[in-house]
Amino acid sequence: MSVRASKSATERLRADSRGSRRGVSGSLAFLRTLWAVDHGLRSLSKRMLNELGLTGPQRFVLRLLGRVPKIMPSELAELLHLDRGTVSGIVERLVEQQLVRRQAHPHDGRSVLLELSARGKLFDREAAGTVEACVRRALGSLPEAKVDAAIEVLEALASELAREMER
């Protein structure tokens, strides 16, 4: 048996990752990488829940509220590119943990504003073992132009996905 035949499909794809990827190129190669990122985000989020008591999305909401205090849930949903129901569930769990406070909107009696509680502010700092720490390290290892290009590609993909969902 040749060395080539003894390698798994994953090993062969990884070995060819700079070349043709054996028929997995262009959009399929990009999608394969996106799935790996999605898997990593979900896996690390579960570990964060066990170790920090917060999932990746919950921690992201806390970090955003530290930068954009007194925001309405609908604005937070828009900022996160999530539906209101998903954000409502995240916020509810953070309120239950006394990390986020809801206060009545001063100009709209039907709405509330979200802000970090004193306890929530303790979590609004850089921390090892988090999704954003991994992102910070990855982005820090690349030139700014490559980071900007990656953001541009991901924004274009997000726009295409949104357009497809509107059909």
C-alpha positions as CSV (number, residue, x, y, z in Angstrom):
1,M,0.0,0.0,0.0
2,S,1.4,3.4,-0.9
3,V,1.8,6.2,1.6
4,R,-0.8,8.2,-0.3
5,A,-3.4,5.4,0.0
6,S,-2.9,5.1,3.8
7,K,-3.8,8.7,4.6
8,S,-7.3,9.6,5.5
9,A,-9.4,11.9,3.4
10,T,-8.9,14.7,5.9
11,E,-5.2,14.3,5.9
12,R,-5.1,14.3,2.1
13,L,-7.2,17.5,2.0
14,R,-5.0,19.1,4.6
15,A,-1.9,18.1,2.7
16,D,-3.3,19.7,-0.4
17,S,-4.7,22.7,1.3
18,R,-2.5,25.1,-0.7
19,G,-3.3,23.4,-4.0
20,S,-6.4,22.1,-5.6
21,R,-7.8,20.3,-2.5
22,R,-8.7,17.3,-4.7
23,G,-11.8,18.8,-6.2
24,V,-12.6,20.8,-3.0
25,S,-11.6,24.3,-4.1
26,G,-13.1,27.8,-4.3
27,S,-16.4,28.0,-2.6
28,L,-16.3,24.4,-1.3
29,A,-12.9,24.9,0.3
30,F,-14.1,28.2,1.9
31,L,-17.3,26.5,3.1
32,R,-15.3,23.7,4.6
33,T,-13.3,26.2,6.6
34,L,-16.4,28.0,7.7
35,W,-17.8,24.7,9.1
36,A,-14.5,24.2,11.0
37,V,-14.9,27.7,12.4
38,D,-18.5,27.0,13.3
39,H,-17.6,23.8,15.0
40,G,-14.8,25.5,16.9
41,L,-17.1,28.3,18.1
42,R,-19.7,25.9,19.3
43,S,-17.2,23.6,21.0
44,L,-15.4,26.4,22.8
45,S,-18.7,28.0,23.8
46,K,-19.7,24.7,25.6
47,R,-16.3,24.7,27.4
48,M,-16.8,28.3,28.3
49,L,-20.2,27.5,29.8
50,N,-18.6,24.8,32.0
51,E,-15.6,26.9,33.0
52,L,-16.9,30.5,33.1
53,G,-20.7,29.9,33.5
54,L,-21.3,31.8,30.2
55,T,-21.6,30.7,26.6
56,G,-19.8,32.5,23.8
57,P,-22.9,34.4,22.7
58,Q,-23.7,35.4,26.3
59,R,-20.2,36.7,26.9
60,F,-20.3,38.5,23.5
61,V,-23.5,40.2,24.6
62,L,-21.8,41.3,27.9
63,R,-18.8,42.6,26.1
64,L,-21.1,44.6,23.7
65,L,-23.2,46.0,26.5
66,G,-19.9,47.2,28.1
67,R,-19.3,49.3,25.0
68,V,-22.9,50.2,24.0
69,P,-24.7,50.6,27.3
70,K,-28.4,51.4,27.6
71,I,-29.4,49.7,24.3
72,M,-32.8,48.4,23.5
73,P,-33.1,44.6,22.9
74,S,-34.1,45.2,19.3
75,E,-31.0,47.3,18.7
76,L,-28.9,44.6,20.2
77,A,-30.5,42.0,18.0
78,E,-29.7,44.1,14.9
79,L,-26.1,44.7,16.1
80,L,-25.6,40.9,16.6
81,H,-27.4,39.9,13.4
82,L,-29.7,37.7,15.4
83,D,-33.4,37.5,15.6
84,R,-35.2,39.1,18.6
85,G,-36.2,35.8,20.1
86,T,-32.6,34.5,20.2
87,V,-31.4,37.7,21.8
88,S,-34.3,37.6,24.3
89,G,-33.2,34.1,25.5
90,I,-29.6,35.2,25.9
91,V,-30.6,38.4,27.8
92,E,-33.1,36.5,30.0
93,R,-30.3,34.1,31.1
94,L,-28.0,37.0,31.8
95,V,-30.7,38.8,33.8
96,E,-31.2,35.6,35.8
97,Q,-27.5,35.5,36.6
98,Q,-27.7,39.1,37.7
99,L,-25.2,40.2,35.0
100,V,-27.6,42.4,33.0
101,R,-30.2,44.8,34.2
102,R,-33.3,45.9,32.4
103,Q,-34.6,49.4,33.0
104,A,-37.7,51.1,31.6
105,H,-37.1,53.1,28.5
106,P,-37.5,56.8,29.5
107,H,-39.3,57.7,26.2
108,D,-41.1,54.4,25.3
109,G,-43.1,52.7,28.0
110,R,-43.3,49.6,25.9
111,S,-39.5,49.0,25.7
112,V,-36.6,48.5,28.0
113,L,-32.9,49.4,28.0
114,L,-30.2,46.9,28.8
115,E,-27.1,47.6,30.7
116,L,-24.5,45.7,32.7
117,S,-25.0,45.2,36.4
118,A,-22.1,45.7,38.7
119,R,-21.6,42.0,38.6
120,G,-21.7,42.0,34.8
121,K,-19.0,44.6,34.6
122,L,-16.7,42.1,36.3
123,F,-17.0,39.9,33.2
124,D,-16.4,42.8,30.8
125,R,-12.7,42.3,30.4
126,E,-10.3,40.2,28.3
127,A,-10.1,36.7,29.5
128,A,-8.1,33.6,28.5
129,G,-10.1,30.5,27.3
130,T,-12.7,32.6,25.5
131,V,-13.8,32.9,21.9
132,E,-12.7,36.5,21.7
133,A,-9.2,35.5,23.0
134,C,-8.9,33.0,20.1
135,V,-10.1,35.6,17.6
136,R,-7.7,38.3,19.1
137,R,-4.7,35.9,18.7
138,A,-5.7,34.8,15.2
139,L,-6.2,38.4,14.0
140,G,-3.0,39.6,15.8
141,S,-1.0,37.0,13.8
142,L,-2.0,38.5,10.4
143,P,-1.2,41.8,8.7
144,E,-4.0,44.4,9.0
145,A,-4.7,44.3,5.2
146,K,-5.4,40.5,5.4
147,V,-7.8,41.1,8.4
148,D,-9.6,43.8,6.5
149,A,-9.9,41.5,3.4
150,A,-11.3,38.7,5.6
151,I,-13.8,41.0,7.1
152,E,-14.8,42.2,3.6
153,V,-15.3,38.6,2.4
154,L,-17.3,37.6,5.5
155,E,-19.5,40.8,5.1
156,A,-20.1,39.9,1.5
157,L,-21.1,36.4,2.4
158,A,-23.4,37.6,5.2
159,S,-25.1,39.9,2.7
160,E,-25.6,37.1,0.2
161,L,-27.0,34.8,2.8
162,A,-29.5,37.6,3.9
163,R,-30.5,38.2,0.3
164,E,-31.1,34.5,-0.2
165,M,-33.3,34.3,2.9
166,E,-35.4,37.2,1.6
167,R,-36.4,35.2,-1.6
